[in-house]
Amino acid sequence: MSNENGLDIAYVSPSRAGDLDLMSSVTGLINEVYEVAEEGLWVEGTTRTTTQEVEALTRSAEIVTAHMDGEVVGCVRVQQLDGPVCEFGMLAAAPKRRGIGIGRELVRFAEEDSRQKGCGVMQLELLVPREWSHPSKVFLDEWYTRIGYRVSRIGSIEDFYPALAPHLATACDFIVYQKNLRE
C-alpha cells in the first residue's frame, strides 16, 4: 500500500527474516522509539525487543514496515489472537519523520488487514506508570481514544507478563484497549 506521502506499507516477507540489515533496522527503530516512549518505566538498559524476536515475528508474518525513500521509517506488529480479535503492538515511527502520519497509516493498515482477515475487534496494550504521568503515554491514550479505541481492561504487568515485572523501574498499570472494526 502506498500513500500520497510516498509511504509504502506492507508485511515483511517471512523469507526476509534472515536479512540481518533489515532485522537490525527494524529492531533499532523499535528500541529507539520505546527508549523515549517508555523512559523511566524500565530498569536502565532494558530494551523493548531483540533482533532474534523480530526475526521470529517476521517468520510468523507478523511484522509490517513502512518505507520511504528506501528507508524503514515505521513498523508495527499485527497478530490474530483468539477468535475475531486481532492485536497490534510495537508501533514505531522514525523520530526524524514524525508528524507526517506514519503511525496513523500503520494503524490504518493493521485495522484494514485485520478486517479483511475476519477480525471484528482490534486490540492494543499500553503500559502506563501508576503514580505519575508520562507525556508520551498521555499522548497515546488521547490519540487511541480519538481514533475509536476504548479501555477494555486494566491490570498490572504481573497479571499479563509476569516475567517482565522485575524489569520495571516503577509501578505500572497495563491497559488493554479495543476497537470494534465493524462499525
C-alpha positions in Angstrom: 0.0 0.0 0.0 1.4 3.4 -1.0 0.0 6.8 0.1 0.4 10.4 -1.2 3.5 10.9 1.1 5.4 8.2 -0.7 5.0 5.8 2.2 5.0 2.1 1.2 3.4 -0.2 3.9 3.5 -4.0 3.7 4.1 -7.1 5.6 7.8 -8.2 5.6 8.0 -11.5 3.8 9.0 -14.4 6.1 11.8 -15.1 3.7 13.4 -11.8 4.7 13.8 -13.0 8.4 17.5 -13.8 7.5 18.1 -10.3 6.2 20.3 -9.0 9.0 20.3 -5.4 7.8 16.5 -5.3 7.7 16.1 -7.1 11.0 18.6 -4.8 12.7 17.0 -1.7 11.2 13.5 -2.7 12.5 14.9 -3.7 15.9 16.9 -0.5 16.2 13.8 1.6 15.3 11.6 -0.1 17.8 14.2 0.2 20.6 15.0 3.9 19.7 11.3 4.9 19.9 10.5 2.9 23.0 13.6 4.2 24.8 11.9 7.6 24.8 8.3 6.5 24.9 8.9 4.4 28.0 11.6 6.4 29.7 11.5 5.9 33.4 9.3 2.8 33.3 12.1 0.2 32.9 15.3 -0.5 34.7 18.3 1.1 33.0 19.5 -1.0 30.0 16.2 -2.7 29.3 15.3 -2.8 25.6 11.9 -3.3 24.0 12.9 -6.1 21.7 15.8 -8.1 20.2 16.8 -8.9 16.7 16.0 -12.6 17.4 12.4 -11.7 18.4 11.9 -9.5 15.3 13.3 -12.4 13.2 10.8 -14.8 14.8 7.9 -12.4 14.4 8.9 -11.9 10.7 9.0 -15.7 10.2 5.4 -15.7 11.6 4.4 -13.0 9.1 3.5 -10.5 11.9 5.9 -7.6 11.1 4.7 -4.7 8.9 7.1 -2.0 7.8 6.6 1.5 6.3 9.3 2.6 3.9 10.0 6.0 2.5 12.8 6.8 0.1 14.2 3.2 0.5 14.4 3.6 4.3 12.4 1.9 7.1 10.5 4.8 8.7 8.0 2.8 10.7 6.8 -0.6 11.8 4.1 -2.4 13.7 3.4 -6.0 14.8 0.0 -7.4 13.8 -1.3 -10.7 15.0 -4.5 -12.6 15.2 -5.5 -13.6 18.8 -8.4 -15.8 19.7 -11.5 -15.8 17.5 -12.3 -12.5 15.9 -9.7 -10.4 17.8 -6.5 -9.1 16.2 -3.9 -7.0 18.0 -1.3 -4.5 17.0 1.8 -3.6 19.0 5.4 -2.4 18.7 4.1 0.6 16.8 7.1 2.8 16.0 7.7 5.8 13.7 11.1 7.2 12.9 11.6 10.3 15.1 13.1 12.3 12.3 9.9 11.7 10.2 7.3 12.4 12.9 4.3 14.5 12.1 3.6 13.1 8.6 1.2 10.4 9.6 3.4 7.3 9.7 1.8 5.9 12.9 -1.7 6.8 11.6 -1.1 4.9 8.4 0.4 1.9 10.1 -2.7 1.6 12.4 -5.0 2.1 9.4 -3.1 -0.7 7.6 -3.3 -3.0 10.6 -7.0 -2.4 11.1 -7.9 -2.9 7.4 -5.8 -6.0 7.1 -7.3 -7.4 10.2 -10.8 -6.6 9.0 -10.1 -8.4 5.7 -9.0 -11.5 7.8 -12.3 -11.6 9.5 -11.4 -9.8 12.8 -14.2 -7.7 14.2 -12.1 -6.3 17.1 -8.6 -4.7 17.1 -6.8 -4.7 20.4 -3.7 -2.9 21.7 -1.8 -2.8 25.0 -0.3 0.2 26.8 1.9 0.2 29.8 1.5 3.3 31.9 3.1 4.5 35.2 0.6 4.1 38.1 1.8 7.0 40.3 2.9 9.7 37.8 2.1 10.9 34.3 4.3 10.1 31.3 3.8 12.6 28.5 4.1 10.0 25.7 1.6 7.7 27.4 -0.9 10.6 27.9 -0.5 11.4 24.2 -1.1 7.8 23.2 -4.1 7.4 25.4 -5.7 10.5 23.9 -4.8 9.5 20.4 -6.1 6.0 20.7 -9.3 7.3 22.2 -9.7 9.8 19.4 -9.4 7.1 16.7 -12.0 4.9 18.4 -10.2 2.7 20.9 -11.8 2.2 24.4 -10.3 0.7 27.5 -11.5 -2.9 28.0 -9.2 -4.0 30.9 -6.8 -2.6 33.4 -4.4 -4.7 35.3 -0.8 -5.0 36.5 2.0 -6.2 34.3 2.3 -9.2 36.7 -1.2 -10.2 35.6 -0.3 -10.1 31.9 3.5 -10.6 31.6 4.9 -11.7 34.9 8.4 -12.3 33.6 8.7 -8.6 32.7 7.7 -7.3 36.2 11.2 -7.5 37.7 12.5 -5.2 34.9 10.1 -2.3 35.9 11.6 0.7 37.5 8.2 2.0 38.7 4.8 0.6 39.4 2.7 0.4 36.2 -0.7 -0.4 35.0 -1.3 -2.4 31.9 -4.2 -1.1 29.9 -5.9 -3.1 27.1 -7.8 -1.0 24.5 -10.2 -2.4 21.9 -11.9 -1.0 18.9 -14.9 -2.5 17.0 -13.8 -2.9 13.4 -17.3 -3.5 12.1 -18.7 0.0 13.0 
